[in-house]
Amino acid sequence: MRKRLGAAGWLRALALIPACAFCLISVVFTYAPAPVVGTLYPLSYEDDIQSAAATYKIDPYLVAAVIETESNWNPEVRSSSGAEGLMQLLPVTAQDMIDKGYVDGDAYSVDDLFEPDVNIMFGCAYLRYLLDYYDGALDRAIAAYNAGIGNVEGWVEQDTALHNAITFPETQAYLVRVLNSYNRYEELYAGRFVA
């Protein structure tokens, strides 16, 4: 004789559906072929990324990861804090890159941050500045790109594992997202950029 599920049994069964769906999505995301996952990680402005990354000796896949995380490849986006373009730069930060000698102010203007090539050039300059500032510590540079040098300095003093010390959930998520995207771009587009 077969036993029927009661209301409590059905509720338990329904509760398993989201968990199973999440597991299925995780498996597909992890093991799906590159063309499927590639739709989640598009790549545009390759020549601009290649040129700016070479100028500042930065891995172009890192640049792609920052662009994907910051603007999702929308060159016209402006944040509520006033950050502009693909790499979401504040005009004051871009001007600082000119003042510090990282960007030639005669060749590139802060007024053109919505132009992809200009934005990528300033963004790479800022990444180079942060990497120089932190002696190549990628996690610190990425966190500072999101939260600023002052915040990262405070976190570094608290704990040697930066991720554990970050007090802004947004910056914790940002660091993880950029690093994950960086790995994905390296995997999906291996050999796309000239070394």
Legacy VTK file of the C-alpha trace (Angstrom):
# vtk DataFile Version 3.0
C-alpha trace
ASCII
DATASET POLYDATA
POINTS 195 float
0.000 0.000 0.000
1.339 3.396 -0.982
1.499 6.215 1.553
0.420 9.707 0.498
2.385 12.836 1.328
0.724 15.104 3.843
0.903 18.898 3.826
4.163 18.842 5.811
5.683 16.405 3.335
4.762 18.606 0.404
6.245 21.656 2.132
9.516 19.791 2.682
9.550 18.695 -0.943
8.897 22.262 -2.103
11.723 23.545 0.088
14.135 21.243 -1.748
13.320 22.708 -5.158
15.336 25.970 -4.732
18.270 24.025 -3.262
18.268 21.605 -6.198
17.951 24.473 -8.678
20.927 26.254 -7.078
23.007 23.062 -7.258
22.100 22.551 -10.908
23.010 26.155 -11.771
26.318 25.795 -9.903
27.193 22.606 -11.763
26.300 24.125 -15.140
28.256 27.292 -14.348
31.309 25.286 -13.253
31.377 22.633 -15.978
29.584 24.255 -18.891
31.504 24.616 -22.142
33.239 27.922 -22.750
30.662 29.218 -25.280
27.889 28.911 -22.666
29.858 30.575 -19.863
31.281 33.079 -22.328
27.894 34.742 -22.607
28.248 35.686 -18.926
31.730 37.096 -19.544
31.678 39.073 -22.786
34.802 40.746 -24.109
34.789 44.018 -26.042
37.224 46.869 -26.717
40.050 44.355 -27.082
42.383 46.717 -28.965
41.914 49.457 -26.359
42.491 46.997 -23.521
45.567 45.546 -25.231
47.075 48.973 -25.854
46.467 50.422 -22.374
47.435 47.204 -20.594
50.713 47.088 -22.526
51.410 50.754 -21.769
51.006 50.188 -18.029
52.287 46.588 -17.912
49.044 45.198 -16.553
47.477 41.859 -17.421
44.712 42.628 -19.957
42.540 39.905 -18.405
42.589 41.858 -15.144
41.466 44.947 -17.040
38.599 42.962 -18.585
37.613 41.678 -15.137
37.527 45.190 -13.696
35.440 46.443 -16.624
33.002 43.543 -16.291
32.664 44.135 -12.551
32.514 47.923 -12.673
30.220 48.611 -15.631
29.274 45.297 -17.223
30.754 46.710 -20.453
28.476 49.779 -20.583
30.651 52.770 -21.594
27.913 55.284 -20.788
27.223 54.324 -17.175
27.587 56.859 -14.364
27.404 55.802 -10.719
25.563 57.674 -7.979
28.979 58.823 -6.704
29.860 60.292 -10.120
32.182 57.556 -11.411
32.075 57.399 -15.199
32.476 54.944 -18.043
33.689 51.401 -18.460
36.116 51.373 -15.543
34.004 53.695 -13.385
36.496 56.454 -12.703
35.820 59.611 -10.776
37.002 62.661 -12.742
39.111 63.672 -9.721
40.873 60.280 -9.821
41.555 60.663 -13.542
42.922 64.159 -12.960
45.118 62.763 -10.203
46.609 60.316 -12.716
47.543 63.287 -14.925
48.949 65.218 -11.949
51.059 62.213 -10.862
52.431 61.792 -14.390
50.782 58.458 -15.130
48.685 59.882 -17.996
49.654 62.516 -20.568
47.116 65.307 -20.080
47.817 66.622 -23.589
46.837 63.290 -25.139
43.919 62.347 -22.833
41.270 64.547 -21.232
39.298 63.960 -18.053
36.307 65.353 -19.941
36.305 62.280 -22.206
35.825 59.524 -19.609
32.800 58.183 -21.473
35.045 57.401 -24.466
36.089 53.742 -24.085
39.733 54.197 -25.139
40.209 57.180 -22.817
38.467 55.504 -19.892
40.482 52.311 -20.287
43.727 54.310 -20.464
42.909 56.188 -17.243
41.651 52.994 -15.585
44.859 51.131 -16.424
46.911 54.073 -15.174
45.023 53.966 -11.887
45.459 50.202 -11.588
49.198 50.636 -12.256
49.371 53.372 -9.611
47.647 51.120 -7.063
49.821 48.124 -7.922
52.921 50.319 -7.551
51.608 51.708 -4.270
51.037 48.211 -2.858
54.242 46.690 -4.306
52.264 44.436 -6.638
49.776 43.136 -4.010
46.846 42.434 -6.315
44.205 41.993 -3.600
45.080 45.346 -2.009
45.096 47.134 -5.354
41.684 45.713 -6.290
40.187 46.573 -2.895
41.604 50.105 -3.129
40.143 50.496 -6.631
36.738 50.035 -4.997
37.112 51.499 -1.502
40.106 53.827 -1.684
43.633 53.680 -0.342
42.730 55.084 3.087
40.261 52.310 3.821
42.625 49.597 2.630
45.425 51.024 4.782
43.178 50.746 7.832
42.201 47.178 7.003
45.774 46.097 6.373
46.740 47.302 9.858
44.047 45.093 11.411
44.746 41.735 9.787
47.253 40.198 7.410
44.453 38.479 5.468
42.903 41.488 3.758
39.610 39.786 2.945
39.047 39.081 6.658
39.723 42.696 7.617
37.506 44.429 5.028
34.548 45.986 6.815
32.556 46.969 3.705
30.452 44.064 2.377
30.463 45.749 -1.042
34.273 45.718 -1.144
34.448 42.107 0.044
32.078 41.102 -2.751
33.929 43.323 -5.237
37.281 41.694 -4.452
35.843 38.203 -4.891
33.992 39.138 -8.067
37.012 40.753 -9.747
39.290 37.834 -8.866
36.715 35.289 -10.096
36.165 37.267 -13.296
39.915 37.535 -13.781
40.222 33.746 -13.652
37.259 33.296 -16.005
38.623 35.748 -18.567
41.999 33.985 -18.514
40.288 30.630 -19.089
37.725 31.706 -21.670
39.936 33.965 -23.759
43.343 32.333 -23.381
45.702 33.597 -26.053
43.385 36.417 -27.080
45.832 39.123 -26.037
49.388 39.439 -27.314
51.937 39.089 -24.531
LINES 1 196
195 0 1 2 3 4 5 6 7 8 9 10 11 12 13 14 15 16 17 18 19 20 21 22 23 24 25 26 27 28 29 30 31 32 33 34 35 36 37 38 39 40 41 42 43 44 45 46 47 48 49 50 51 52 53 54 55 56 57 58 59 60 61 62 63 64 65 66 67 68 69 70 71 72 73 74 75 76 77 78 79 80 81 82 83 84 85 86 87 88 89 90 91 92 93 94 95 96 97 98 99 100 101 102 103 104 105 106 107 108 109 110 111 112 113 114 115 116 117 118 119 120 121 122 123 124 125 126 127 128 129 130 131 132 133 134 135 136 137 138 139 140 141 142 143 144 145 146 147 148 149 150 151 152 153 154 155 156 157 158 159 160 161 162 163 164 165 166 167 168 169 170 171 172 173 174 175 176 177 178 179 180 181 182 183 184 185 186 187 188 189 190 191 192 193 194
